[in-house]
Amino acid sequence: MIAGVGSLPKGPSSPRQSQKEATRQRVLEAARELFDTHGYQGTTVREIARRAEVSVGSVFTTFASKGDILSEVMAARLDPLYAEIDRVMPHLRGSTADRLRTMFAIHFEFEAAHVRLFMSHIAAAYDWTLTEGARPYGRNTRLKDVILDTLSKGQAAGDVRQDIELQEVVDLLMSAYAWTYRLVITNGADAKAMIAVMDRQIGLIAEGFAPRS
């Protein structure tokens, strides 16, 4: 019996494939450092190429745009965060608002070490030249899914109104979370300060989705 194509072992990578992957990794590392220090608008593809010691053409051979580069940088960074969120969320107790507060606190603490990088992720959402494949803040559905799941469980538990449009609550929380990062620029806020602000905002939003007596 002849094995299917999908079952055939993969051969060793060709020198060309290995070189392309090495270039890709150098571009991603250079981009991560630049986004983390200069922000999204302050970083150009030319600077990324210079830092990675490759040509601009080599960058565009692998990535469609600066937004696509940032999307891959953030995907590699956020995957461990959401693995931790997936591990923690099922074990949280308390009200829906309390569980949301814990979830966002984990986010703020995680991003504190590279806050400019995450702010680049937010800034990219307002780049109207983004390609279809880019996944800036808002297009990455992982955070939305966690919030929606928490609210849905809140409905099942009876502390979220049945008639509320959950997606609108998700949008409010996503907006509050992104807007809170302005405090890094205006006040030099750290994770603890931003968590305190977000806790209060969640309380206000929770007043809107709580069952009416």
Secondary structure per residue as TSV (DSSP state, phi and psi in degrees):
chain	resnum	aa	ss	phi	psi
A	1	M	-	360.0	133.3
A	2	I	-	-87.2	128.4
A	3	A	-	-68.6	148.1
A	4	G	-	-68.6	161.9
A	5	V	G	-59.4	-38.9
A	6	G	G	-64.4	-19.2
A	7	S	G	-93.4	-5.0
A	8	L	S	-72.4	136.6
A	9	P	-	-65.5	144.6
A	10	K	-	-77.6	136.6
A	11	G	-	-79.0	172.3
A	12	P	-	-62.6	149.2
A	13	S	-	-65.5	143.7
A	14	S	-	-74.0	159.0
A	15	P	H	-55.3	-35.9
A	16	R	H	-66.4	-43.1
A	17	Q	H	-65.2	-40.9
A	18	S	H	-64.3	-40.1
A	19	Q	H	-66.5	-39.4
A	20	K	H	-64.7	-41.6
A	21	E	H	-67.4	-38.4
A	22	A	H	-63.6	-41.1
A	23	T	H	-63.1	-42.9
A	24	R	H	-59.0	-45.7
A	25	Q	H	-66.5	-37.5
A	26	R	H	-66.1	-39.4
A	27	V	H	-64.7	-45.2
A	28	L	H	-63.8	-41.0
A	29	E	H	-67.0	-43.5
A	30	A	H	-63.4	-42.2
A	31	A	H	-64.8	-41.6
A	32	R	H	-59.3	-44.0
A	33	E	H	-65.4	-41.2
A	34	L	H	-71.7	-43.1
A	35	F	H	-62.1	-33.9
A	36	D	H	-76.0	-20.5
A	37	T	H	-108.1	-35.1
A	38	H	H	-110.3	-7.2
A	39	G	T	80.2	177.4
A	40	Y	T	-71.0	-51.7
A	41	Q	T	-67.3	-30.7
A	42	G	T	-81.5	-1.8
A	43	T	-	-110.2	131.9
A	44	T	-	-115.0	159.4
A	45	V	H	-62.9	-35.3
A	46	R	H	-61.7	-42.3
A	47	E	H	-66.9	-37.7
A	48	I	H	-61.7	-45.4
A	49	A	H	-62.3	-42.1
A	50	R	H	-62.8	-45.1
A	51	R	H	-64.5	-37.3
A	52	A	H	-80.3	-9.4
A	53	E	T	60.8	45.6
A	54	V	S	-133.3	169.8
A	55	S	-	-80.3	156.6
A	56	V	H	-59.7	-37.8
A	57	G	H	-60.8	-37.1
A	58	S	H	-65.4	-35.7
A	59	V	H	-63.6	-47.1
A	60	F	H	-75.1	-13.8
A	61	T	H	-69.7	-29.9
A	62	T	H	-100.0	-35.0
A	63	F	-	-124.8	143.5
A	64	A	S	-77.1	-28.4
A	65	S	S	-164.0	172.1
A	66	K	H	-61.5	-37.5
A	67	G	H	-62.2	-37.7
A	68	D	H	-66.7	-37.1
A	69	I	H	-63.4	-47.6
A	70	L	H	-61.2	-38.2
A	71	S	H	-59.5	-41.8
A	72	E	H	-71.8	-36.7
A	73	V	H	-59.9	-46.2
A	74	M	H	-72.4	-33.8
A	75	A	H	-60.8	-44.2
A	76	A	H	-65.8	-34.1
A	77	R	H	-77.7	-40.5
A	78	L	H	-82.0	-22.2
A	79	D	H	-55.6	-45.7
A	80	P	H	-64.0	-34.5
A	81	L	H	-62.0	-46.6
A	82	Y	H	-74.5	-23.1
A	83	A	H	-64.7	-40.5
A	84	E	H	-68.7	-41.8
A	85	I	H	-59.9	-45.4
A	86	D	H	-61.4	-32.6
A	87	R	H	-74.6	-38.5
A	88	V	H	-83.1	-43.1
A	89	M	G	-55.2	-41.3
A	90	P	G	-63.8	-17.9
A	91	H	G	-99.0	-3.2
A	92	L	-	-75.2	143.4
A	93	R	-	-119.3	173.6
A	94	G	S	101.1	-173.5
A	95	S	-	-71.0	167.7
A	96	T	H	-58.6	-42.5
A	97	A	H	-60.6	-42.2
A	98	D	H	-64.6	-39.7
A	99	R	H	-68.3	-37.2
A	100	L	H	-64.9	-40.9
A	101	R	H	-60.2	-44.0
A	102	T	H	-63.8	-43.4
A	103	M	H	-61.5	-46.0
A	104	F	H	-69.8	-33.5
A	105	A	H	-60.8	-40.7
A	106	I	H	-60.0	-41.7
A	107	H	H	-62.0	-50.0
A	108	F	H	-60.5	-43.0
A	109	E	H	-66.1	-37.9
A	110	F	H	-66.2	-43.1
A	111	E	H	-79.9	-13.2
A	112	A	G	-58.1	-35.3
A	113	A	G	-68.2	-28.2
A	114	H	G	-137.2	57.2
A	115	V	H	-65.7	-34.7
A	116	R	H	-65.3	-33.0
A	117	L	H	-64.6	-43.6
A	118	F	H	-68.8	-34.9
A	119	M	H	-66.5	-29.8
A	120	S	H	-64.4	-39.9
A	121	H	H	-59.4	-41.3
A	122	I	H	-69.0	-46.1
A	123	A	H	-60.1	-35.3
A	124	A	G	-62.3	-23.8
A	125	A	G	-64.6	-19.4
A	126	Y	G	-103.6	12.1
A	127	D	-	-89.2	105.6
A	128	W	T	-72.4	-7.7
A	129	T	T	-91.7	4.3
A	130	L	-	-58.7	144.4
A	131	T	-	-80.4	166.3
A	132	E	T	-60.5	-33.7
A	133	G	T	-81.9	-9.4
A	134	A	-	-69.0	146.7
A	135	R	-	-129.8	72.4
A	136	P	-	-77.1	-176.2
A	137	Y	T	-54.9	131.3
A	138	G	T	101.4	-37.0
A	139	R	T	-87.4	-23.8
A	140	N	-	-76.0	115.3
A	141	T	H	-82.9	-5.3
A	142	R	H	-59.6	-48.1
A	143	L	H	-64.9	-43.1
A	144	K	H	-58.2	-42.6
A	145	D	H	-64.6	-40.1
A	146	V	H	-65.1	-43.9
A	147	I	H	-63.7	-46.6
A	148	L	H	-61.7	-41.8
A	149	D	H	-62.9	-40.9
A	150	T	H	-64.4	-42.4
A	151	L	H	-67.6	-39.4
A	152	S	H	-63.1	-40.8
A	153	K	H	-67.1	-32.1
A	154	G	H	-64.7	-38.6
A	155	Q	H	-62.7	-43.6
A	156	A	H	-64.7	-31.8
A	157	A	H	-83.2	-13.8
A	158	G	T	93.9	7.9
A	159	D	S	-108.7	12.5
A	160	V	S	-127.7	131.1
A	161	R	-	-55.6	140.0
A	162	Q	T	-71.8	-26.0
A	163	D	T	-92.8	3.0
A	164	I	S	-78.0	145.0
A	165	E	-	-85.0	104.3
A	166	L	H	-60.8	-35.6
A	167	Q	H	-64.4	-32.5
A	168	E	H	-67.7	-37.0
A	169	V	H	-67.0	-40.5
A	170	V	H	-57.2	-46.8
A	171	D	H	-61.8	-40.7
A	172	L	H	-62.1	-45.1
A	173	L	H	-68.1	-39.6
A	174	M	H	-61.8	-42.1
A	175	S	H	-66.4	-44.6
A	176	A	H	-61.4	-42.1
A	177	Y	H	-62.0	-49.3
A	178	A	H	-64.6	-41.6
A	179	W	H	-67.9	-29.6
A	180	T	H	-62.8	-27.7
A	181	Y	T	-67.1	-13.1
A	182	R	H	-61.3	-25.6
A	183	L	H	-66.2	-21.3
A	184	V	H	-63.3	-39.4
A	185	I	H	-81.6	-46.2
A	186	T	H	-78.5	-33.9
A	187	N	T	-123.9	-1.9
A	188	G	-	64.4	31.9
A	189	A	-	-63.9	143.9
A	190	D	-	-100.0	-177.0
A	191	A	H	-59.3	-41.0
A	192	K	H	-61.4	-42.9
A	193	A	H	-66.7	-40.9
A	194	M	H	-69.3	-36.1
A	195	I	H	-62.0	-41.2
A	196	A	H	-62.1	-42.1
A	197	V	H	-65.6	-45.7
A	198	M	H	-64.8	-35.8
A	199	D	H	-58.5	-43.0
A	200	R	H	-67.7	-39.6
A	201	Q	H	-65.7	-39.4
A	202	I	H	-62.5	-38.6
A	203	G	H	-60.2	-41.7
A	204	L	H	-66.6	-43.3
A	205	I	H	-66.0	-38.6
A	206	A	H	-63.3	-30.2
A	207	E	H	-61.5	-30.1
A	208	G	H	-79.0	-31.6
A	209	F	H	-98.7	-3.2
A	210	A	S	-68.3	145.5
A	211	P	-	-56.5	143.0
A	212	R	-	-88.3	132.4
A	213	S	-	-82.0	360.0
